[in-house]
Amino acid sequence: MAIANSQILNGLDPDQLAVVTAIRGPVCVIAGAGTGKTRVITNRIAYAINSGVTDPTKVLALTFTARAAGEMRARLRNLGVPNVAARTFHSAALKQLLYFWPYSFGGQFPTLLTTKSGFISQAIERAEIAIPAQAASLREIASEIEWAKVLEISPDNYQAEAIAASRSIRLPNNKSEAENLEIIAKVYEAYESLKRQERTLDFEDVLLLTVGMLEEDRGVRERVRDQYRYFTVDEYQDVSPLQQRLLNLWLGNREEICVVGDAAQTIYSFAGATSNFLLSFKNRFPNAQTFRLSTGYRSTPEIINTANQILRSANLVSDHGSELSSANSHGDKPLINGFNSTGDEIAYVVSQVTKHINSGVDSSDIAILARTNAQLDQIKSALNNSKIPSQVRSGERFFDRVDVRDAMRVIRSASVLPPEGGDWYEDLLSVLRPFGEADYVQGFLRLAKEIKEGSTDLDLIENIADSDSTNSSNSTNSNNSRSTSMRTFLRELEDRAEQNNPPVLPGVTLATLHSAKGLEWKQLFLIGVADGLLPMSNSNDLNEERRLFYVGVTRAKENIQITYAGKPSSFLADLIN
C-alpha cells in the first residue's frame, strides 16, 4: 500500500522537494556526489504514482548497475510501489528481446555470452595473432570491442576510428600503436565471426538487436511504448550513443522523462560513455525544467571543499554544475603525504590502517582506492603480511560465487525445517558452522546480527516487526517466531542477490577508482596520486583523469588521506598550495 504524499515529501530539503514535486516531464536534474539523488528519484516516482500521473506498471527506471537498480526497487517497495520496473539498460533490452524474439526473429534465442575472454582467446587463435592469452591482454581487447560496438563501429572501420579517437592500446608485444590497432581489428572480426558460428550474443549485441527490432518492427515498437510511458534515467552522464538511441526509441515523441546525472562524474568515456546528452538535454527539450542538487549529505565540509577545488582548478565547474556544499559537521582536513618510494608509501598506509583498527574503527569502514589493479595487489600483499583482513572489489558478483550459493542452499533448506532450539540466530550459527570462518560466512552472520538487533534498513525492520506482531497476536510459540525470522533472513539474502548488493564483508575494502563509483566509506586512503599514475601517463583525456580523482575524493565521509611516491600528481598542486 502506497504511503501518504506527506510522508514521501517529509525530510526533503528545498532543492530535493522541487524535483520530487516536478512530476511532469521533461525534467533534468544535475545532482552532485552525495546529494541524495537516489532518494529523490524514487520519491519522485512514488509521488507521481500517488498523484495519479502514472501507473507503477507504466514506469521504466533505468540505471547502469544491477546494484543501483536493486536499490531503486527496494526504496520503491518501502514507499509502497513494488511493481515499478527498475533495470539496467541491458536488462530492460534483454527482457524485451527475449519476449519478442519469436515474433521478430523466429527460432530459438541464441546463447548469451556473459564473459568475452574465452571467445576472444579463440578469436586470437583463429586470426593467427601472436599475443599471449594473458588476462590483462584479454581485458584490453574486450574493452576495445565493447567501445567499438557501443559506437556502432564495425571491424572494418575500427582501426581508422580508433586512430581518430586517439585510442591508446597496451598489448604484451613490441608492436607499434598502429600495428596493435590492426591486430585488434583482426581479433574483433574473428570474434564476431565466431559468435555468429556459435549462435551466441554478447551484451552489446542485445542492445544492437533491440534497437534494430524497435526500428524495423512497428508493431513491437508500439507495444513497448504502450507498456512504458514514464521514464527515469539515473547516471545519465554515463550513457553511450547506442543507449541513447535505444532510449529515443522507447520514448518516441513523448516528453515524460526525467534524467539525473553529474557530468563531473563522467569517468567512462574510454568505454563510449559521454556526458554530451546530459549537457545538451535542454537543447533537445527546450521546455525542460532543470534542477540542481548541490547540498552534500555524505562528506564533511573539508572533504567537499577539496572536491570543489579539484574541479575549480581546471575550470570544470561551469560545464559540470554548481559547486557542492556540505550539510554535515566540520571534520579533519584531508591529509596529503608524499614518500620517496612506493614501499614507504604502502608501509605508511598499512600503519595508519592498523592505527584506525586498534582505535576501534571497524575495518569494513576503511577503504583504500587506487588507479590500477596492480597497485591494489601491492597493498593487498602488505595488508596480508600485517594480518589485516581485506577484500578486493572485483568484477565477480558475490552471489555468483559457488561457495556463497552452496551456503544459501543450506540456509534455504534450514528455513523450512523446525528450529533445533534456542533462537534463530543460534540455529543459523549451527547451520553455517561447516563452512568455517570464510568471509561470506562472517558477512552473513554480521547481517543476521543486525536483523536480530533491529539495526538494518527500514524494510527489514518492518518485515520482522510484522512477523513478530502476527506471531504474538496468534499466541504462537517462540520456535515459530524463530522460524519466521530465519525465513526473513533468507528473503533478505535473496533480495540482496537480486540487487547485487552483498552483505558487508569483514576487512578493509580495496578498490580501483572506477569500481568505487557509487560507494562510500568513513575512512579513506587514496594512494598513488603520483605523476604517471593519476593522471595515467598514457591517458589522452586529462579532464577525465581529473574527474576520476574527484570521484575518489567524494567517496570519503569523515576522513581522507591522499598519498603518493616520488613526483606528486599535477592534480595535487593547488591542493598542496
C-alpha positions in Angstrom: 0.0 0.0 0.0 1.4 3.4 -1.0 2.3 5.7 1.8 0.9 9.2 2.0 2.3 12.0 -0.1 3.2 13.9 3.1 5.5 11.0 4.1 7.1 11.0 0.7 7.9 14.7 1.0 8.9 14.6 4.6 12.6 15.4 5.3 13.5 16.6 1.8 15.5 19.8 1.5 14.1 22.6 -0.7 16.0 21.6 -3.8 15.1 17.9 -3.4 11.4 18.9 -2.8 11.4 20.9 -6.0 12.5 17.8 -8.0 10.1 15.4 -6.3 7.1 17.5 -6.9 8.0 18.2 -10.6 6.2 15.1 -11.7 5.6 16.1 -15.4 8.5 15.9 -17.8 10.8 16.7 -19.3 13.0 17.2 -16.2 16.8 17.4 -16.0 18.5 17.1 -12.6 22.2 17.9 -12.1 23.0 16.0 -8.9 26.4 16.3 -7.2 28.1 13.5 -5.3 26.3 12.5 -2.1 23.3 14.8 -2.6 20.6 12.1 -2.1 19.7 11.6 -5.8 18.6 8.0 -5.4 16.1 9.1 -2.7 14.9 12.0 -4.9 14.5 9.7 -8.0 12.4 7.1 -6.1 10.4 9.6 -4.2 9.5 11.4 -7.4 8.3 8.2 -9.0 6.2 7.4 -5.9 4.8 10.9 -5.7 3.8 10.8 -9.4 2.1 7.5 -8.9 0.3 8.7 -5.8 -0.8 11.8 -7.6 -2.3 9.8 -10.5 0.1 11.0 -13.2 1.2 7.4 -14.0 0.7 3.8 -13.0 3.5 1.7 -11.5 3.5 -0.7 -14.4 4.0 2.1 -16.9 7.2 3.3 -15.3 10.7 2.3 -16.6 13.5 3.5 -14.3 17.0 2.9 -15.9 20.4 2.9 -14.4 23.8 1.3 -15.0 24.4 -1.3 -12.4 22.3 -4.2 -11.1 23.1 -2.9 -7.6 21.7 0.5 -8.3 18.6 -0.9 -9.9 18.1 -3.2 -6.9 18.4 -0.3 -4.6 15.7 1.6 -6.5 13.4 -1.3 -6.3 13.9 -1.7 -2.6 13.3 2.0 -1.9 10.2 1.9 -4.1 8.9 -1.1 -2.2 9.4 0.9 1.1 7.3 3.7 -0.5 4.5 1.3 -1.2 5.0 0.9 -5.0 6.5 -2.5 -5.6 5.6 -3.0 -9.3 8.0 -0.5 -10.9 10.4 -1.8 -13.5 13.8 -0.6 -12.3 16.5 -2.1 -14.5 19.8 -1.5 -16.2 19.7 -0.7 -19.9 21.0 -4.2 -20.8 18.4 -5.9 -18.5 15.5 -3.9 -19.9 16.6 -4.6 -23.5 17.2 -8.3 -22.9 13.7 -8.7 -21.3 12.1 -7.1 -24.4 14.4 -9.1 -26.8 13.6 -12.4 -25.2 9.8 -11.7 -25.2 9.6 -10.5 -28.8 12.2 -12.8 -30.3 9.7 -15.4 -31.6 7.7 -12.7 -33.3 10.5 -10.6 -34.8 13.3 -13.1 -35.4 11.9 -16.6 -35.0 13.7 -19.7 -33.8 15.4 -20.3 -30.5 17.0 -17.5 -28.7 20.8 -17.6 -29.0 23.2 -18.3 -26.1 24.1 -15.2 -24.1 27.8 -14.7 -23.6 28.4 -13.5 -20.0 32.2 -13.0 -20.5 34.2 -12.4 -23.6 37.5 -13.8 -22.6 37.0 -17.3 -23.8 35.8 -16.3 -27.2 38.5 -13.7 -27.6 41.1 -16.3 -26.8 39.7 -18.4 -29.6 39.5 -15.4 -31.9 43.2 -14.7 -31.3 44.0 -18.2 -32.4 41.6 -18.0 -35.4 43.2 -14.7 -36.5 46.7 -16.3 -36.1 47.8 -13.4 -33.9 50.9 -13.9 -31.6 49.6 -12.5 -28.4 49.9 -14.3 -25.0 46.4 -15.0 -23.7 47.0 -13.1 -20.5 44.1 -11.7 -18.5 45.3 -8.2 -19.0 45.5 -8.6 -22.8 42.1 -10.2 -23.0 40.6 -7.3 -20.9 42.2 -4.7 -23.2 40.9 -6.3 -26.3 37.4 -6.8 -24.8 37.3 -3.1 -23.8 38.2 -2.1 -27.4 35.5 -4.4 -28.8 32.9 -3.0 -26.4 33.9 0.6 -27.2 33.6 -0.1 -30.9 30.2 -1.8 -30.6 28.5 0.9 -28.4 29.6 3.4 -31.0 28.4 1.0 -33.8 31.9 0.8 -35.4 32.4 -2.3 -37.5 35.7 -4.4 -37.5 36.4 -2.9 -41.0 36.2 0.6 -39.6 37.7 0.0 -36.2 41.3 1.0 -37.0 40.5 4.3 -38.6 38.0 5.2 -35.9 40.4 4.2 -33.1 43.1 6.4 -34.6 40.7 9.3 -35.0 39.7 8.9 -31.3 43.4 8.7 -30.2 42.8 5.3 -28.6 45.8 4.1 -26.5 46.4 0.4 -26.7 48.7 -1.7 -24.5 49.4 -5.3 -25.5 52.3 -7.5 -24.4 54.3 -7.2 -27.6 56.8 -4.9 -29.2 54.4 -3.7 -31.9 53.7 -0.1 -32.6 50.4 1.6 -31.7 49.2 1.4 -35.3 50.2 -2.3 -35.6 48.3 -3.1 -32.4 45.2 -1.3 -33.7 45.4 -3.5 -36.8 45.7 -6.6 -34.6 42.6 -5.7 -32.5 40.7 -5.1 -35.7 41.5 -8.7 -36.9 40.7 -10.2 -33.5 37.4 -8.2 -33.5 36.4 -9.6 -36.9 37.3 -13.1 -35.8 35.4 -12.7 -32.6 32.2 -11.6 -34.4 32.6 -14.5 -36.9 33.0 -17.0 -34.1 29.8 -15.6 -32.3 27.8 -16.0 -35.5 29.1 -19.5 -35.9 28.2 -20.5 -32.4 24.8 -18.6 -32.4 26.0 -16.5 -29.4 25.3 -12.9 -28.4 27.2 -10.6 -26.1 25.6 -7.8 -24.1 26.4 -5.2 -26.8 24.5 -7.4 -29.3 21.5 -7.3 -27.0 21.4 -3.5 -27.3 22.0 -3.5 -31.0 19.4 -6.2 -31.8 16.8 -4.4 -29.6 17.4 -1.2 -31.4 17.1 -2.9 -34.7 13.9 -4.7 -33.7 12.2 -1.5 -32.4 13.3 0.4 -35.5 12.1 -2.2 -38.0 9.0 -3.7 -36.3 6.3 -1.0 -35.9 4.0 -3.4 -34.0 6.7 -4.3 -31.4 7.6 -0.6 -31.1 4.1 0.4 -30.4 3.6 -2.4 -27.8 6.7 -1.4 -25.9 5.8 2.3 -26.0 2.3 1.4 -24.7 3.9 -0.6 -21.9 6.3 2.2 -20.7 5.1 5.8 -20.6 7.0 7.3 -17.7 10.8 7.3 -17.8 13.6 8.0 -15.4 17.3 7.6 -16.2 19.9 7.7 -13.4 23.6 8.3 -14.0 22.7 9.9 -17.3 26.3 11.2 -17.8 27.3 7.6 -18.5 25.0 6.8 -21.5 26.6 5.8 -24.7 25.3 6.8 -28.2 23.8 3.3 -28.6 22.0 3.5 -25.2 20.7 7.0 -26.1 19.4 5.6 -29.5 17.6 2.9 -27.6 16.2 5.4 -25.1 14.9 7.5 -28.0 13.1 4.5 -29.4 11.5 3.7 -26.1 10.4 7.4 -25.6 9.3 8.3 -29.1 8.0 11.8 -29.4 6.7 11.9 -25.8 8.3 14.0 -23.0 7.6 12.1 -19.8 11.3 11.7 -19.0 13.5 12.7 -16.0 17.2 12.4 -16.4 19.6 12.6 -13.4 23.4 13.0 -13.7 26.6 14.7 -12.9 29.0 15.5 -15.7 31.7 15.9 -13.1 31.5 12.2 -12.5 31.8 11.1 -16.2 34.6 8.5 -15.9 33.7 6.0 -18.6 34.5 7.9 -21.8 37.0 5.2 -22.6 34.1 2.8 -22.8 32.0 5.1 -25.1 30.0 7.0 -22.5 29.5 10.7 -23.0 28.1 13.5 -20.9 27.0 15.3 -24.1 23.5 14.0 -23.8 23.1 15.3 -20.3 24.7 18.7 -21.1 22.5 19.1 -24.3 19.2 17.9 -22.7 17.8 21.5 -22.7 18.6 21.8 -26.5 16.6 18.6 -27.2 13.8 19.5 -24.8 13.5 23.3 -24.8 10.7 23.3 -22.3 12.5 21.1 -19.8 12.7 22.0 -16.2 16.3 22.0 -14.9 17.2 21.5 -11.2 20.4 21.3 -9.3 21.1 19.3 -6.1 24.2 20.8 -4.5 23.9 20.1 -0.8 26.0 17.1 0.1 25.0 14.7 2.9 27.9 12.3 2.7 31.1 14.2 3.3 32.3 16.8 5.7 32.8 20.4 4.6 36.6 19.9 4.5 36.2 17.0 2.1 33.7 18.8 0.0 36.0 21.9 -0.2 38.8 19.6 -1.5 36.4 18.1 -4.1 35.3 21.6 -5.3 38.9 22.7 -5.6 39.7 19.7 -7.9 37.0 20.9 -10.3 37.7 24.6 -9.9 41.4 24.3 -10.7 40.5 23.0 -14.2 37.5 25.3 -14.7 35.2 22.3 -14.8 32.6 23.8 -12.6 30.8 25.9 -15.2 30.4 22.9 -17.5 29.5 20.5 -14.8 27.1 22.3 -12.5 27.3 24.0 -9.2 29.9 23.5 -6.5 28.8 21.4 -3.6 28.2 22.5 0.0 28.1 20.2 3.0 25.2 19.7 5.4 27.5 17.9 7.9 29.5 19.0 10.8 33.1 20.0 10.3 35.8 17.4 10.5 39.5 16.9 9.9 41.2 18.4 6.8 42.3 15.9 4.1 45.9 15.0 4.6 48.4 14.8 1.7 51.6 12.8 2.3 54.5 12.2 -0.1 57.1 9.5 0.1 60.4 8.6 -1.5 59.3 5.2 -2.6 56.2 3.1 -3.2 57.4 0.8 -0.4 57.5 3.7 2.1 54.0 4.8 0.9 52.5 1.4 1.4 54.2 0.9 4.8 52.7 4.2 5.9 49.2 3.4 4.7 49.3 0.0 6.4 50.5 1.6 9.7 47.6 4.1 9.5 45.0 1.4 8.8 46.4 -0.5 11.8 46.1 2.6 14.0 42.5 3.1 12.9 41.6 -0.6 13.7 43.4 -0.5 17.0 41.4 2.6 18.0 38.1 0.8 17.4 37.3 1.7 13.8 35.6 -1.2 12.1 37.8 -2.5 9.2 34.8 -2.5 6.9 34.5 1.3 7.3 38.0 1.7 5.8 38.8 1.7 2.1 42.0 2.0 0.0 41.5 3.3 -3.5 44.0 3.3 -6.4 44.0 3.9 -10.1 45.0 0.4 -11.1 44.6 -3.2 -10.0 48.4 -3.6 -9.9 48.6 -1.0 -7.1 45.9 -2.9 -5.2 47.9 -6.1 -5.5 50.8 -4.4 -3.7 48.7 -3.1 -0.9 46.9 -6.4 -0.5 50.2 -8.2 0.0 51.3 -5.7 2.6 48.0 -6.0 4.5 48.2 -9.8 4.4 51.7 -9.6 5.9 50.3 -7.4 8.7 47.4 -9.9 9.3 44.9 -7.2 8.3 41.9 -8.7 6.5 40.9 -7.1 3.2 38.5 -7.5 0.3 39.2 -6.6 -3.3 36.2 -5.4 -5.2 36.3 -7.3 -8.4 34.1 -8.0 -11.4 32.9 -11.3 -9.9 29.5 -10.9 -8.3 29.4 -12.0 -4.7 26.2 -14.0 -5.1 27.6 -15.8 -8.2 30.3 -17.4 -6.1 29.9 -21.2 -5.8 30.7 -21.2 -2.1 28.1 -18.5 -1.5 25.4 -20.3 -3.5 26.2 -23.5 -1.5 25.7 -21.7 1.8 22.5 -20.2 0.6 21.1 -23.6 -0.4 21.8 -24.8 3.1 20.1 -21.8 4.7 17.1 -22.2 2.3 16.7 -25.8 3.5 17.0 -24.9 7.2 14.4 -22.1 6.9 11.6 -24.6 6.2 12.7 -27.1 9.0 11.6 -26.9 12.6 14.2 -25.0 14.7 16.7 -27.0 16.7 16.3 -24.9 19.8 17.5 -21.6 21.0 16.8 -18.5 19.0 17.0 -18.4 15.2 20.4 -16.7 15.2 21.9 -19.7 17.2 20.3 -22.0 14.6 22.0 -20.1 11.8 25.3 -20.4 13.6 24.8 -24.1 13.7 23.8 -24.2 10.0 26.9 -22.3 8.9 29.4 -24.0 11.2 30.5 -26.5 8.5 31.5 -23.6 6.2 34.2 -22.4 8.7 35.2 -18.7 9.0 35.1 -17.8 5.3 34.5 -14.1 4.5 30.9 -14.7 3.3 30.0 -16.6 6.5 31.2 -13.6 8.6 29.2 -11.4 6.3 26.1 -13.5 6.6 26.4 -13.6 10.4 27.0 -9.9 10.6 23.8 -9.2 8.6 21.9 -11.7 10.7 23.0 -10.0 13.9 21.9 -6.6 12.6 18.5 -8.1 11.8 18.3 -9.6 15.3 19.3 -6.3 16.9 16.9 -4.3 14.7 19.6 -2.1 13.1 19.0 -2.9 9.5 17.2 -1.0 6.8 13.6 0.1 7.3 12.1 -2.6 5.1 13.8 -5.3 7.1 12.7 -3.8 10.4 9.1 -3.6 9.1 9.2 -7.2 7.9 10.4 -8.5 11.2 8.1 -6.3 13.2 5.1 -7.5 11.1 6.1 -11.2 11.6 6.6 -10.7 15.4 3.3 -8.9 15.9 1.4 -11.6 13.9 3.0 -14.3 16.0 2.2 -12.5 19.2 -1.4 -11.9 18.3 -1.8 -15.6 17.4 -0.1 -16.7 20.7 2.3 -18.9 18.8 5.4 -20.2 20.4 8.8 -18.8 20.2 10.0 -21.6 17.8 7.5 -20.4 15.2 8.9 -16.8 15.6 12.5 -18.2 15.2 11.5 -20.0 12.0 9.8 -16.9 10.6 13.0 -14.9 11.4 15.1 -17.4 9.6 12.9 -17.1 6.6 13.1 -13.3 6.9 16.9 -13.6 6.8 16.7 -15.8 3.7 14.4 -13.3 2.0 16.9 -10.5 2.7 19.7 -12.6 1.2 17.6 -13.3 -1.9 16.7 -9.6 -2.3 20.3 -8.7 -2.0 21.2 -11.3 -4.6 18.7 -9.7 -7.0 20.1 -6.3 -6.2 23.8 -7.4 -6.5 24.2 -5.9 -3.0 26.4 -8.2 -0.9 26.4 -8.0 2.9 29.3 -6.1 4.4 32.3 -8.4 4.5 35.0 -8.2 7.1 38.1 -6.4 6.2 39.4 -3.3 4.5 38.0 -2.6 1.1 40.5 -2.4 -1.8 39.1 -0.9 -5.0 40.0 0.9 -8.2 38.6 4.4 -8.6 36.3 3.1 -11.3 34.9 0.3 -9.2 34.4 2.6 -6.2 31.8 4.7 -8.0 28.6 4.9 -6.0 30.1 3.7 -2.8 31.3 5.4 0.4 33.4 4.8 3.5 34.1 6.7 6.7 37.9 6.3 6.5 39.5 6.6 3.0 43.0 6.3 1.7 43.6 7.4 -1.9 47.0 6.1 -2.9 49.3 6.5 -5.8 48.3 10.1 -6.7 51.6 10.5 -8.4 52.8 11.7 -11.8 52.3 8.9 -14.3 49.6 7.1 -12.3 47.0 9.7 -11.8 46.8 11.0 -14.4 48.0 7.9 -16.2 51.0 8.6 -18.4 49.2 7.2 -21.5 45.9 8.9 -20.9 44.7 11.2 -23.7 42.0 12.8 -21.6 43.4 14.8 -18.7 40.0 16.1 -17.6 38.6 12.5 -17.4 41.5 11.6 -15.1 40.8 14.7 -13.0 37.1 13.7 -12.8 38.3 10.2 -11.7 40.3 11.9 -8.9 37.1 13.9 -7.9 35.1 10.7 -7.8 37.7 9.1 -5.5 37.7 12.0 -3.1 33.9 12.2 -2.9 33.8 8.6 -1.6 35.0 9.8 1.8 32.6 10.5 4.6 34.7 11.6 7.5 38.4 11.4 6.8 40.7 11.0 3.7 44.4 10.7 3.3 45.9 11.2 -0.1 49.4 9.7 -0.7 52.0 9.5 -3.4 55.5 8.3 -4.0 58.1 10.2 -6.0 56.8 13.1 -8.0 53.3 14.3 -7.0 50.4 14.3 -9.5 49.8 17.7 -11.2 46.3 17.4 -9.7 47.8 18.0 -6.2 49.5 21.3 -7.0 46.6 23.5 -6.0 45.6 21.3 -3.0 49.2 21.4 -1.6 49.4 25.1 -2.1 
